[in-house]
């Protein structure tokens, strides 16, 4: 149980790529407690590529950097005044992108009663890339993704071409956004 752990929890998985190459995937989870209850679980995943001692050392270094990053961001968000929350989220996203080397971070707000998502924050690691904020995405445009997001599921898409047939419109949306793979994690 994540709630029984202190700090960052990590584990590794071996997965097969589309071309049958074995890839080692590291996953880091950082539970956040508030008032004695689990309030947030932050997850990051990254491929390591090999099982060598060098990879283990780099993995430990990455784990320590991520743990420091999560603790710092969590502490800042908890202490942040309501008026400064937007700026704190922006700074946090920039730090996550820089540390993880992911290309893009997107935050969706789920409006279940209105059958839509709002792409409220989107940042790209490259400063030159600008995205429109507060873009409405109707559930009917991404029905497969919407159903999973509304249920609060955490899931990943390793390759949009491998989505099930019922996710064809979701696949088209993701491809139009130049998305090959993605990780989805609810934030409460």
Sine and cosine of phi, psi and omega as CSV:
sin_phi,cos_phi,sin_psi,cos_psi,sin_omega,cos_omega
0.00,0.00,0.76,-0.65,0.02,-1.00
-0.89,0.45,-0.54,0.84,-0.06,-1.00
-0.94,0.35,-0.30,0.95,0.02,-1.00
-1.00,0.09,-0.16,0.99,-0.09,-1.00
-0.99,-0.15,0.42,-0.91,0.10,-1.00
-0.95,-0.33,0.71,-0.71,0.06,-1.00
0.96,0.27,-0.48,-0.88,-0.09,-1.00
-0.98,0.19,0.67,-0.74,0.09,-1.00
-0.88,-0.47,0.74,-0.68,0.00,-1.00
-0.76,-0.65,0.44,-0.90,0.14,-0.99
-0.47,-0.88,0.26,-0.97,-0.04,-1.00
-0.83,-0.55,0.52,-0.86,0.07,-1.00
-0.76,-0.65,0.56,-0.83,0.17,-0.99
-0.98,-0.20,0.80,-0.60,0.01,-1.00
-0.80,-0.60,0.37,-0.93,0.06,-1.00
-0.98,-0.19,0.73,-0.69,0.05,-1.00
-0.98,0.21,0.11,-0.99,-0.01,-1.00
-0.84,0.54,-0.56,0.83,0.01,-1.00
-1.00,-0.09,0.41,0.91,0.10,-1.00
0.90,0.43,0.44,0.90,0.14,-0.99
-1.00,0.01,0.66,-0.75,0.02,-1.00
-0.98,0.17,0.78,-0.62,-0.01,-1.00
-0.83,-0.55,0.70,-0.71,0.08,-1.00
-1.00,-0.06,0.79,-0.61,-0.03,-1.00
-0.91,-0.42,0.82,-0.58,0.07,-1.00
-0.98,-0.18,0.72,-0.69,0.02,-1.00
-0.83,-0.56,0.78,-0.63,0.02,-1.00
-0.91,-0.42,0.76,-0.65,0.05,-1.00
-0.85,-0.53,0.66,-0.75,0.00,-1.00
-0.74,-0.67,0.98,-0.20,0.01,-1.00
-0.96,0.27,0.61,-0.79,0.04,-1.00
-0.89,-0.46,0.81,-0.58,0.00,-1.00
-0.97,-0.23,0.59,-0.80,0.08,-1.00
-0.63,-0.78,0.87,-0.49,-0.02,-1.00
0.90,0.44,0.52,0.86,0.02,-1.00
0.99,0.16,0.06,1.00,-0.01,-1.00
-0.86,-0.51,0.49,-0.87,0.07,-1.00
-0.92,0.39,0.86,-0.51,-0.03,-1.00
-0.93,-0.37,-0.36,0.93,-0.08,-1.00
-0.28,-0.96,0.64,-0.77,0.15,-0.99
-0.83,-0.55,0.86,-0.51,0.03,-1.00
-0.98,-0.17,0.74,-0.67,-0.01,-1.00
-0.79,-0.62,0.61,-0.79,0.14,-0.99
-0.68,-0.74,0.56,-0.83,0.04,-1.00
-0.75,-0.67,0.51,-0.86,-0.03,-1.00
-0.41,-0.91,0.59,-0.80,0.09,-1.00
-0.99,0.14,0.59,-0.81,0.01,-1.00
-0.96,-0.27,-0.47,0.88,0.10,-1.00
1.00,0.04,-0.49,0.87,-0.04,-1.00
-0.46,-0.89,0.19,-0.98,-0.02,-1.00
-0.96,-0.27,0.22,0.97,-0.10,-0.99
-0.94,0.35,0.25,-0.97,0.05,-1.00
-0.88,0.48,-0.59,0.81,0.03,-1.00
-0.88,0.48,-0.66,0.75,0.03,-1.00
-0.91,0.42,-0.60,0.80,0.03,-1.00
-0.91,0.42,-0.66,0.75,0.03,-1.00
-0.90,0.44,-0.71,0.70,0.02,-1.00
-0.90,0.44,-0.60,0.80,0.03,-1.00
-0.88,0.47,-0.70,0.72,0.02,-1.00
-0.90,0.44,-0.66,0.75,0.03,-1.00
-0.89,0.46,-0.70,0.72,0.03,-1.00
-0.88,0.47,-0.68,0.74,0.00,-1.00
-0.87,0.50,-0.70,0.71,0.01,-1.00
-0.90,0.43,-0.67,0.75,0.03,-1.00
-0.89,0.45,-0.69,0.72,-0.01,-1.00
-0.92,0.40,-0.64,0.77,0.02,-1.00
-0.88,0.47,-0.70,0.71,0.05,-1.00
-0.88,0.48,-0.68,0.73,0.00,-1.00
-0.88,0.48,-0.77,0.64,-0.02,-1.00
-0.88,0.47,-0.67,0.74,0.00,-1.00
-0.90,0.43,-0.68,0.73,0.00,-1.00
-0.91,0.42,-0.74,0.68,-0.01,-1.00
-0.90,0.44,-0.71,0.70,-0.02,-1.00
-0.87,0.49,-0.71,0.70,0.00,-1.00
-0.88,0.47,-0.69,0.73,0.00,-1.00
-0.91,0.42,-0.64,0.77,0.01,-1.00
-0.92,0.39,-0.64,0.77,0.00,-1.00
-0.90,0.44,-0.64,0.77,-0.06,-1.00
-1.00,0.07,-0.15,0.99,-0.10,-0.99
-0.95,0.32,0.68,-0.73,0.11,-0.99
-0.96,0.28,0.46,-0.89,-0.01,-1.00
-0.81,0.59,-0.61,0.80,-0.06,-1.00
-0.92,0.39,-0.36,0.93,-0.04,-1.00
-0.95,-0.31,0.17,0.98,-0.10,-1.00
-0.91,0.42,-0.62,0.78,-0.03,-1.00
-0.89,0.46,-0.71,0.70,0.00,-1.00
-0.90,0.43,-0.61,0.79,0.00,-1.00
-0.92,0.40,-0.63,0.78,0.05,-1.00
-0.90,0.44,-0.70,0.72,0.01,-1.00
-0.86,0.52,-0.74,0.67,0.01,-1.00
-0.89,0.46,-0.67,0.74,-0.01,-1.00
-0.88,0.47,-0.69,0.72,0.01,-1.00
-0.89,0.45,-0.70,0.71,0.03,-1.00
-0.84,0.54,-0.68,0.73,0.00,-1.00
-0.92,0.39,-0.63,0.77,0.02,-1.00
-0.89,0.45,-0.73,0.69,-0.01,-1.00
-0.89,0.46,-0.68,0.73,-0.01,-1.00
-0.91,0.42,-0.69,0.72,-0.05,-1.00
-0.95,0.32,-0.68,0.74,-0.10,-0.99
-1.00,0.06,-0.36,0.93,-0.08,-1.00
0.93,0.38,0.32,0.95,0.15,-0.99
-0.93,0.37,0.43,-0.90,-0.03,-1.00
-0.98,0.18,-0.59,0.81,-0.16,-0.99
-0.55,-0.84,0.52,-0.85,0.09,-1.00
-0.79,-0.62,0.79,-0.61,0.02,-1.00
-0.80,-0.60,0.73,-0.69,0.05,-1.00
-0.91,-0.40,0.85,-0.52,0.03,-1.00
-0.97,-0.26,0.67,-0.74,0.16,-0.99
-0.98,-0.18,0.80,-0.59,-0.03,-1.00
-1.00,-0.06,0.85,-0.52,0.09,-1.00
-0.93,-0.38,0.99,0.16,-0.10,-1.00
-0.87,0.49,-0.63,0.78,-0.03,-1.00
-0.91,0.41,-0.35,0.94,-0.01,-1.00
-0.94,-0.35,0.16,0.99,0.02,-1.00
0.78,0.63,0.75,0.66,0.01,-1.00
-0.43,-0.90,0.36,-0.93,0.15,-0.99
-0.95,-0.32,0.46,-0.89,0.15,-0.99
-0.85,-0.52,0.86,-0.51,0.08,-1.00
-0.97,0.23,1.00,-0.01,-0.18,-0.98
-1.00,0.09,-0.51,0.86,0.03,-1.00
-0.65,-0.76,0.73,-0.68,0.12,-0.99
-0.60,-0.80,0.80,-0.60,0.00,-1.00
-0.78,-0.63,0.58,-0.81,0.06,-1.00
-0.91,-0.42,0.56,-0.83,-0.03,-1.00
-0.87,0.49,-0.56,0.83,0.02,-1.00
-0.99,0.14,0.81,-0.59,-0.06,-1.00
-0.85,0.52,-0.51,0.86,-0.09,-1.00
-0.95,0.31,-0.34,0.94,-0.05,-1.00
-0.99,0.13,0.87,-0.48,0.03,-1.00
-0.90,-0.43,0.63,-0.78,0.00,-1.00
-0.80,-0.60,0.52,-0.86,0.07,-1.00
-0.94,0.35,0.64,-0.77,0.03,-1.00
-0.99,-0.13,0.33,-0.94,0.06,-1.00
0.82,0.58,0.72,0.70,0.04,-1.00
-1.00,0.04,0.77,-0.64,0.00,-1.00
-0.99,0.13,0.76,-0.65,0.06,-1.00
-0.84,-0.54,0.97,-0.24,0.00,-1.00
-0.89,0.45,0.59,-0.81,0.04,-1.00
-0.79,0.61,-0.62,0.79,-0.05,-1.00
-0.91,0.42,-0.34,0.94,0.04,-1.00
-0.97,0.22,-0.53,0.85,0.00,-1.00
-0.70,-0.71,0.91,0.42,-0.13,-0.99
-0.90,0.43,-0.61,0.79,-0.02,-1.00
-0.92,0.40,-0.76,0.65,0.03,-1.00
-0.89,0.46,-0.71,0.71,-0.04,-1.00
-0.85,0.53,-0.70,0.72,-0.01,-1.00
-0.86,0.50,-0.67,0.74,0.01,-1.00
-0.93,0.37,-0.67,0.75,-0.02,-1.00
-0.92,0.40,-0.66,0.75,0.00,-1.00
-0.89,0.45,-0.57,0.82,0.03,-1.00
-0.96,0.26,-0.16,0.99,-0.01,-1.00
0.98,0.21,0.39,0.92,-0.02,-1.00
-0.96,0.28,0.56,-0.83,0.16,-0.99
-0.97,-0.25,0.82,-0.58,-0.04,-1.00
-0.43,-0.90,0.23,-0.97,0.04,-1.00
-0.74,-0.67,0.41,-0.91,0.12,-0.99
-0.86,-0.51,0.93,-0.38,-0.02,-1.00
-0.98,0.21,-0.52,0.85,0.04,-1.00
-0.45,-0.89,0.85,-0.52,-0.05,-1.00
-0.87,0.49,-0.42,0.91,0.02,-1.00
-0.93,0.36,-0.28,0.96,-0.02,-1.00
-0.99,-0.12,0.15,0.99,0.03,-1.00
-0.91,0.40,0.48,-0.88,0.01,-1.00
-0.91,0.41,0.31,-0.95,-0.07,-1.00
-0.86,0.51,-0.53,0.85,0.00,-1.00
-0.95,0.32,-0.09,1.00,-0.01,-1.00
-0.95,-0.30,0.45,0.89,-0.07,-1.00
-0.89,0.45,-0.66,0.75,0.00,-1.00
-0.94,0.33,-0.55,0.84,0.08,-1.00
-0.90,0.43,-0.66,0.75,0.02,-1.00
-0.88,0.48,-0.69,0.72,0.02,-1.00
-0.89,0.45,-0.67,0.74,0.03,-1.00
-0.88,0.47,-0.75,0.66,-0.03,-1.00
-0.89,0.46,-0.66,0.75,0.02,-1.00
-0.91,0.42,-0.58,0.81,0.03,-1.00
-0.91,0.41,-0.36,0.93,0.04,-1.00
-0.99,-0.14,0.22,0.97,0.01,-1.00
0.84,0.55,0.63,0.77,0.01,-1.00
-0.98,-0.19,0.83,-0.56,0.05,-1.00
-0.99,-0.15,-0.71,0.71,0.01,-1.00
-0.64,-0.77,0.38,-0.93,-0.01,-1.00
-0.35,-0.94,0.36,-0.93,0.04,-1.00
-0.84,-0.55,0.73,-0.68,-0.01,-1.00
-0.87,-0.49,0.79,-0.61,-0.01,-1.00
-0.64,-0.77,0.81,-0.59,0.02,-1.00
-0.94,0.34,0.56,-0.83,0.11,-0.99
-0.85,-0.52,0.83,-0.55,-0.02,-1.00
-0.96,-0.29,0.00,0.00,0.00,0.00
